[in-house]
């Protein structure tokens, strides 16, 4: 076999060398017609066709059945045998006779094909008339389709305009979602959004501190999630909030020792019947602690003020407020929260009480700067027609912020008893230097 130039093909006629092609075609035709093995006579092959030397070949065709008796399932083996021995008894093939037989068969098939072609031509003429009628109908339909196409183009332009509007709304919605996500994160507040069925629709990252909630929990009922709150009525309050469309607030405690202000606010989706609620959990532990601290110092009889590291008043108790109101400062404009207590005490050298004021300023500053851990002094503060004595204590506040606690308590009765009994005067309150009392100092 030798492949010819041109398109690749597995057809036997394009693969056999020229001297073997007519013999192989005749053998295959005879074997297919008779259903038996066929072989050719010795065929001379000139030198240079299949090799440098001349040779003689004999072709043999053997039919092979494929499990069926029909000719369509039959294959054929084409063998190339060198002609080196005597004939094996298989009759040779008369190429001219086989070619003539094949020509007769092909002519018969050609005549049948012509008759079939004429019948097909007649049918095609009839079909052509029908196609002409159909073509006229198609042309009418085409005109209608062109009109419909123009209408579709107008509709398409409207859809493009609507698509642009929707795209703009989608961009606004994406920006709103991004703003909402950033807002929930920057507030550092546990927040959960639920729909009307109390199903989680959104939550802030801080909500994971109170609820066992992850991104995959979006779409789950809130009641399926465990939390660290002592709040068994959470779901009931949420249902009442949604039903009444009113705001709900509760102070609850957590299992971690913290306290939270729970706020529930219902909302409705515009242009829709959908509704939901947002729940926030604000940590008010420090606020509760400050309230407790305020209640504690309000219960003290001393006049107490808490100062920061600069001497500004941060907190006062009820006794301090009452004393200020009874002594000319009812609005705490000069001795209230936000004023500088050290500056108010520094009244200058010309004042009558300048000695006591100077000692008070120096003592409080020494406590604020850490030079002393405790400062105490006695000082007079007379009321109209009534001499009074007080003692002031200042102690530092431990912590990074610093500051001090200043307290005043009236000791007039104790001071009068000490003056009436000189032998006990040495047992007074400790002075600012820690060596004794300052109770003998003259009043202003």
ZASEZA-414272 format. One line per 4 residues: their letters; for each residue x, y, z of C-alpha. Coordinates in pm, 1 decimal, padded with zeros to 6 digits, m for minus. Each point is the difference from the previous one (the first is absolute). Layout:
// residues N
A> X Y Z  ...;
//
This chain:
// residues 444
XXXX> 00000.0 00000.0 00000.0  00106.0 00355.2 m00069.1  m00180.6 00313.0 00119.0  m00078.2 00243.8 m00288.1;
XXXX> 00030.3 00374.0 00010.7  m00305.6 00204.1 00092.5  m00260.0 m00046.8 00271.3  00057.6 m00297.5 00230.4;
XXXX> m00239.6 m00290.7 m00061.1  m00037.9 m00363.4 00111.1  m00166.2 m00099.6 m00330.9  00181.1 m00302.3 m00142.1;
XXXX> 00007.4 00157.7 m00345.3  00218.5 00287.1 00129.8  00241.5 m00224.2 00187.1  00093.3 m00283.2 m00241.3;
XXXX> 00270.9 00039.6 m00261.6  m00123.3 00030.3 m00361.6  00077.5 m00358.9 m00121.9  m00200.6 m00154.4 00287.4;
XXXX> m00301.6 00235.0 00001.8  m00217.3 m00156.3 m00280.2  00076.8 m00355.6 00113.8  m00092.9 00077.5 00363.4;
XXXX> m00326.1 00169.2 m00107.4  m00097.1 m00302.6 m00214.9  00083.1 m00246.7 00277.6  m00204.8 00191.4 00256.5;
XXXX> m00296.5 00019.4 m00239.2  00014.9 m00374.9 m00078.1  00034.4 m00100.6 00366.9  m00291.8 00223.2 00095.0;
XXXX> m00215.4 m00135.8 m00284.0  00073.8 m00371.9 00054.9  00070.5 00009.2 00374.7  00314.0 m00209.4 m00036.7;
XXXX> 00376.0 00038.2 m00003.9  00160.8 00132.5 m00317.4  00359.3 00029.1 m00112.3  00181.0 00158.4 m00293.3;
XXXX> 00260.6 m00129.6 m00239.4  00357.7 00098.4 00044.0  00040.2 00375.2 m00049.7  00336.2 00136.4 m00112.2;
XXXX> 00120.5 00312.6 00180.8  00266.4 00200.5 m00174.2  00311.2 00107.7 00175.7  m00011.8 00325.8 00193.7;
XXXX> m00373.3 m00028.0 00092.8  00024.4 m00207.4 00318.1  00375.5 m00026.2 00018.0  00316.3 00012.6 m00203.6;
XXXX> m00061.5 m00348.6 m00152.1  m00292.1 m00127.0 m00207.6  m00232.6 m00250.8 00167.7  m00317.1 m00198.1 m00053.5;
XXXX> m00299.3 00009.9 00238.4  m00327.7 m00182.0 00030.5  m00303.4 00165.9 00166.0  m00249.5 m00199.6 00207.0;
XXXX> m00341.3 00114.1 00145.2  m00157.0 m00198.9 00287.0  m00355.5 00088.4 00123.3  m00043.6 00015.0 00379.3;
XXXX> m00343.8 m00025.3 00164.6  m00094.7 00229.0 00294.6  m00255.8 m00219.5 00180.1  m00271.5 00063.1 m00265.3;
XXXX> m00081.5 m00154.1 m00336.9  m00072.6 00333.6 m00169.0  00244.9 00151.8 m00245.7  m00000.2 00323.8 00195.5;
XXXX> 00171.0 m00168.6 00295.9  00275.5 m00162.0 m00208.0  00359.6 00116.3 m00009.8  00281.2 m00101.4 m00236.5;
XXXX> 00369.0 m00072.5 00047.8  00223.0 00117.2 m00287.6  00329.1 m00190.6 00011.2  00320.1 00062.2 m00202.4;
XXXX> 00194.8 m00321.3 m00062.5  00336.2 m00025.2 m00173.4  m00028.9 m00233.0 m00300.7  00277.6 m00243.8 00087.0;
XXXX> m00167.1 m00342.3 m00023.8  m00253.2 m00199.3 m00197.3  m00369.7 00078.6 m00008.8  m00189.8 m00100.9 00318.7;
XXXX> m00309.8 m00116.3 m00190.6  m00200.4 00322.1 00022.1  m00132.1 00101.4 m00338.3  00138.4 00317.8 m00145.4;
XXXX> m00205.5 00296.6 m00104.2  m00081.9 00109.1 m00351.4  00029.4 00372.4 00036.4  m00169.1 00084.2 m00330.6;
XXXX> m00298.3 m00219.8 00069.7  m00034.4 00134.4 00359.1  00033.7 00356.5 m00121.1  m00265.9 m00065.5 m00270.0;
XXXX> m00235.0 m00149.8 00257.9  00049.5 00291.7 00223.6  m00062.7 00245.0 m00286.8  m00328.8 m00176.9 m00081.6;
XXXX> m00106.2 00021.0 00364.3  00094.1 00366.7 00017.1  m00193.8 00072.6 m00321.4  m00308.0 m00167.8 00148.0;
XXXX> 00037.0 00202.5 00314.9  00047.3 00312.9 m00212.5  m00327.4 m00067.8 m00189.4  m00185.0 m00045.4 00327.3;
XXXX> 00161.6 00315.3 00131.0  m00116.0 00193.1 m00309.1  m00358.2 m00116.2 00046.4  00015.5 00097.7 00368.7;
XXXX> 00151.7 00335.0 m00096.0  m00279.9 00070.1 m00249.0  m00259.2 m00079.0 00265.2  00181.6 00225.7 00242.7;
XXXX> 00009.5 00279.2 m00260.6  m00376.1 m00021.2 m00041.5  m00043.3 00004.7 00375.5  00236.5 00295.8 00025.9;
XXXX> m00198.2 00194.0 m00259.7  m00313.7 m00055.6 00203.9  00187.1 00094.8 00316.6  00136.2 00308.2 m00176.5;
XXXX> m00352.8 00125.6 m00071.4  m00088.6 m00057.6 00363.0  00320.1 00177.3 00105.8  m00087.2 00299.9 m00216.7;
XXXX> m00335.2 00028.4 00175.2  00174.4 m00044.4 00331.1  00254.7 00263.0 m00100.6  m00275.0 00252.2 m00060.6;
XXXX> m00140.1 m00078.6 00341.9  00349.2 00032.5 00148.8  00043.6 00340.5 m00162.6  m00325.0 00117.2 00157.8;
XXXX> 00114.1 m00143.2 00331.7  00336.5 00169.1 m00045.7  m00168.7 00338.3 m00036.5  m00193.2 m00069.0 00320.7;
XXXX> 00323.7 m00107.0 00171.1  00169.3 00321.7 m00109.9  m00280.4 00199.6 00159.5  00028.9 m00214.5 00312.8;
XXXX> 00378.2 00050.5 m00006.2  m00042.4 00377.3 00000.8  m00232.5 m00030.8 00298.9  00252.8 m00226.8 00171.2;
XXXX> 00275.2 00254.6 m00058.1  m00212.6 00265.2 00170.0  m00066.2 m00239.3 00287.7  00372.4 m00080.8 00013.4;
XXXX> 00087.3 00367.4 00031.8  m00247.7 00032.3 00287.1  00149.8 m00310.9 00163.2  00348.7 00147.6 m00033.9;
XXXX> m00119.1 00315.4 00175.2  m00160.9 m00206.6 00275.9  00315.2 m00210.9 00027.0  00210.6 00313.2 00046.3;
XXXX> m00237.4 00119.8 00273.4  00008.6 m00339.8 00169.3  00378.6 m00008.8 m00022.4  00015.4 00340.2 00167.8;
XXXX> m00233.1 m00124.1 00274.4  00211.7 m00312.5 00040.2  00310.9 00217.4 00040.5  m00180.8 00208.8 00261.4;
XXXX> m00114.1 m00317.9 00175.1  00353.6 m00141.7 00000.5  00132.0 00327.2 00139.8  m00272.3 00001.1 00266.8;
XXXX> 00087.7 m00357.4 00094.6  00368.8 00093.0 00021.2  m00084.0 00306.1 00213.4  m00219.6 m00214.4 00225.5;
XXXX> 00273.1 m00263.1 00039.8  00258.2 00268.4 00081.4  m00239.7 00166.5 00243.3  m00067.9 m00322.7 00189.7;
XXXX> 00372.6 m00068.1 00022.2  00108.2 00349.1 00110.2  m00270.7 00022.9 00267.8  00162.3 m00293.9 00181.5;
XXXX> m00350.2 m00105.6 00101.3  m00161.6 m00342.6 m00020.4  m00278.8 00032.8 m00256.6  m00233.3 m00261.6 m00151.2;
XXXX> m00264.5 00050.4 m00270.8  m00297.4 m00237.7 m00018.7  m00302.1 m00023.6 m00227.6  m00364.0 m00043.6 00100.2;
XXXX> 00060.5 m00371.9 00063.5  00292.1 00079.7 00235.9  00245.1 m00137.4 m00256.2  00349.7 00152.9 00001.6;
XXXX> 00058.6 00216.7 m00309.7  00316.0 00189.6 00102.7  00226.2 00043.3 00303.0  00303.2 00202.3 00104.5;
XXXX> 00336.8 m00164.1 00079.8  m00035.0 00094.2 00370.3  m00314.9 m00213.1 00024.5  00224.1 m00307.2 00001.9;
XXXX> 00106.6 00095.5 00354.9  m00355.6 m00055.8 00129.9  m00144.4 m00250.6 m00248.9  00150.3 m00310.5 m00151.1;
XXXX> m00053.9 00136.5 m00348.6  00190.7 m00028.7 m00327.4  m00055.7 00105.9 m00359.3  m00163.6 m00333.7 m00078.7;
XXXX> m00265.1 00072.4 00266.7  m00162.1 00270.9 m00213.9  m00346.4 m00138.1 m00078.2  m00027.8 m00200.0 00323.0;
XXXX> m00258.3 00077.5 00270.9  00143.5 00210.7 00280.9  m00144.5 m00246.0 00252.5  00235.0 m00272.1 m00130.1;
XXXX> 00307.8 00199.7 00105.5  00135.6 m00013.9 00353.7  00106.0 00321.7 00174.4  00177.1 00117.9 00315.2;
XXXX> m00283.0 00212.9 00137.1  m00226.6 m00054.1 00298.2  m00296.0 00095.9 m00215.0  m00258.2 m00278.3 m00041.0;
XXXX> m00262.8 00247.2 m00131.4  00210.8 00109.1 m00299.2  m00218.7 m00160.5 m00266.4  m00324.9 00104.3 00173.0;
XXXX> 00113.9 00362.7 00011.3  00095.4 m00017.7 m00366.9  m00345.4 m00131.8 m00093.8  m00168.8 00277.0 00201.1;
XXXX> 00222.4 00257.0 m00167.7  m00098.3 m00124.8 m00345.6  m00368.9 m00026.0 00085.4  m00024.5 00337.7 00171.8;
XXXX> 00247.3 00176.6 m00233.3  00145.6 00176.6 00303.5  00347.3 00036.3 00143.8  00102.1 m00225.6 00288.4;
XXXX> 00286.0 00046.2 00248.0  00120.9 m00236.8 00270.2  00300.1 m00011.7 00233.3  00122.4 m00357.5 00029.1;
XXXX> 00302.7 m00168.5 00145.7  00231.7 m00236.7 m00179.7  00138.9 m00331.3 00112.1  00346.2 00158.1 m00027.7;
XXXX> m00072.8 00250.1 00279.1  m00067.7 00288.0 m00239.3  m00314.9 00211.9 m00025.1  m00170.7 00094.6 m00326.5;
XXXX> m00266.6 00241.5 m00117.1  m00212.0 m00185.4 m00255.5  m00183.1 00216.9 m00253.2  m00250.2 m00140.1 m00250.1;
XXXX> m00123.9 00216.8 m00284.8  m00247.7 m00120.5 m00267.4  00024.9 00107.7 m00361.8  m00186.5 m00051.5 m00327.2;
XXXX> 00141.1 m00047.8 m00348.4  m00124.5 00284.4 m00226.6  m00240.7 m00100.7 m00280.2  m00036.5 m00341.9 00156.0;
XXXX> m00192.9 m00180.1 00270.9  00322.4 m00140.8 00144.4  00101.6 00111.3 00346.4  00265.7 m00081.7 00254.1;
XXXX> 00181.4 00123.6 00307.9  00352.2 00099.3 00098.1  00131.0 m00095.1 00345.0  00300.3 00172.3 00155.2;
XXXX> 00186.4 m00102.6 00313.9  00185.4 00292.9 00160.4  00253.3 m00086.7 00269.3  m00092.0 00222.7 00297.8;
XXXX> 00220.5 m00172.2 00254.9  00214.3 00310.2 00054.6  m00311.2 00214.7 00022.8  m00145.4 m00232.3 00263.0;
XXXX> 00329.9 00009.6 00185.9  00000.5 00381.2 m00010.8  m00358.1 00005.5 00124.8  00097.3 m00231.2 00282.8;
XXXX> 00302.7 00215.3 00078.7  m00217.4 00312.7 m00001.7  m00249.3 m00166.0 00233.8  00281.2 m00100.5 00235.8;
XXXX> 00159.2 00343.9 00022.9  m00344.4 00164.2 00024.9  m00051.5 m00202.9 00316.7  00309.5 00152.7 00163.6;
XXXX> m00029.5 00292.4 00239.6  00326.6 00151.4 m00126.8  00003.6 00248.0 m00286.8  00178.3 m00204.9 m00265.9;
XXXX> 00142.7 00104.4 m00337.4  00201.2 m00211.1 m00246.1  00273.3 00187.9 m00192.2  00191.0 m00094.6 m00312.9;
XXXX> 00376.8 00039.0 m00042.9  m00038.6 00372.8 m00078.9  m00219.7 00074.7 00300.9  m00327.8 00019.4 m00194.7;
XXXX> m00307.3 m00131.4 00183.2  m00133.0 m00323.2 m00151.4  m00257.8 m00104.0 00257.1  m00163.0 00140.0 00317.1;
XXXX> m00238.7 m00151.4 00252.0  m00332.0 00119.7 00136.7  00158.2 00147.1 00315.6  00235.3 00212.8 m00216.2;
XXXX> m00294.3 00123.6 m00207.5  m00206.1 00091.2 00310.2  00290.7 00182.3 00159.0  00063.0 00200.1 m00320.4;
XXXX> m00366.6 00096.1 m00019.4  m00004.8 00111.0 00365.4  00317.7 00207.9 m00044.8  m00068.5 00213.2 m00305.4;
XXXX> 00053.5 m00238.9 m00295.3  m00338.5 m00169.9 m00056.5  00067.7 m00073.8 m00368.5  00351.2 m00135.5 00064.3;
XXXX> 00133.9 00259.3 m00240.3  00325.8 00037.1 00195.7  00029.0 m00334.1 00179.2  m00181.1 m00239.9 m00234.3;
XXXX> 00110.0 m00264.2 m00249.8  00235.5 00143.9 m00260.7  00145.2 00280.6 00211.3  00361.7 m00001.9 00114.0;
XXXX> m00005.5 m00046.2 00376.5  00369.7 00079.7 00048.7  m00045.6 00328.3 m00186.0  m00300.2 00090.6 00217.7;
XXXX> 00206.0 m00058.6 00314.7  00288.9 00220.3 m00124.7  m00147.9 00334.5 00110.4  00326.7 00197.6 00025.6;
XXXX> 00210.3 00151.7 00280.0  m00229.8 00297.9 00063.6  m00297.9 m00205.2 00116.3  m00071.5 m00046.0 00368.6;
XXXX> 00009.9 m00379.8 m00030.7  00306.2 00001.6 m00225.7  00206.5 m00208.5 00242.0  m00250.1 m00284.9 00013.8;
XXXX> m00066.9 00024.5 m00373.7  00369.3 m00012.1 m00083.1  00050.9 m00307.4 00217.9  m00305.0 m00167.5 m00158.3;
XXXX> 00126.5 00066.6 m00354.1  00348.8 m00126.0 00079.1  m00133.6 m00309.4 00177.0  m00244.3 m00096.3 m00276.9;
XXXX> 00266.7 00052.9 m00266.4  00245.5 m00215.4 00191.8  m00257.2 m00279.8 00005.0  m00080.3 00044.2 m00371.3;
XXXX> 00369.3 m00012.8 m00093.4  00065.3 m00303.6 00222.4  00226.6 00171.8 00250.4  m00238.0 m00084.4 00286.0;
XXXX> m00240.2 m00286.9 00052.8  m00215.4 00195.2 00248.0  m00060.7 00362.6 00078.9  m00209.6 00130.2 00292.8;
XXXX> m00062.3 00346.5 00136.0  m00245.9 00177.6 00226.5  m00140.6 00336.1 m00104.9  m00270.5 00242.8 00112.3;
XXXX> m00306.7 00071.7 m00213.2  m00238.3 00219.4 00200.4  m00367.2 00039.5 m00076.4  m00180.3 00327.3 00072.6;
XXXX> 00004.0 00029.8 00377.6  00138.1 m00349.9 00047.2  00368.7 m00101.4 00004.3  00069.2 m00337.2 m00166.8;
XXXX> 00298.5 m00225.2 m00041.8  00058.7 m00263.7 m00264.7  00264.1 m00258.2 m00075.9  00104.0 m00080.7 m00359.0;
XXXX> 00146.6 m00333.4 m00113.7  00158.7 m00063.1 m00340.3  00108.6 m00342.1 m00120.1  00121.1 m00103.8 m00348.5;
XXXX> m00192.9 m00219.7 m00242.4  00196.5 m00300.9 m00113.7  m00006.2 m00064.9 m00372.2  00130.2 00127.4 m00331.5;
XXXX> m00222.6 00309.6 00004.2  00113.1 00116.2 00343.3  m00192.5 00256.1 00201.3  m00105.6 00029.0 00361.5;
XXXX> m00298.1 m00020.2 00235.1  m00056.2 00310.8 00214.4  m00238.9 m00009.2 00295.3  m00109.6 00263.1 00253.8;
XXXX> m00177.3 m00066.4 00328.0  m00107.8 00244.9 00264.7  00184.4 m00040.2 00334.9  m00128.9 00314.0 00178.4;
XXXX> m00132.1 m00190.6 00301.6  00316.1 m00207.0 00034.5  00215.5 00313.0 m00047.3  m00192.0 00192.7 00270.4;
XXXX> 00041.1 m00288.8 00242.1  00373.1 m00010.5 m00073.0  00040.1 00371.9 00070.6  m00198.5 m00033.5 00324.0;
XXXX> 00233.2 m00281.9 00112.8  00359.2 00109.7 m00074.4  00140.5 m00315.4 00147.5  m00152.6 m00197.1 m00291.2;
XXXX> 00102.6 00237.5 m00278.6  00297.6 m00211.7 m00091.3  m00233.6 m00278.7 m00103.2  m00141.5 00183.6 m00303.5;
XXXX> m00018.5 m00119.3 m00359.5  00333.6 m00045.3 m00177.0  00133.3 00302.4 m00188.5  00118.5 00027.6 m00351.3;
XXXX> 00351.3 m00095.2 00096.5  m00120.5 m00300.8 00200.1  00138.2 00133.7 00330.7  m00306.2 00142.1 00175.0;
XXXX> m00318.6 00207.3 m00017.9  m00052.8 00348.0 m00135.1  m00299.4 00062.1 00223.2  00158.2 00290.6 00185.1;
XXXX> 00024.6 00221.1 m00307.0  m00195.8 00326.7 00022.9  m00327.0 00032.8 m00192.4  m00040.4 00257.4 m00272.0;
//
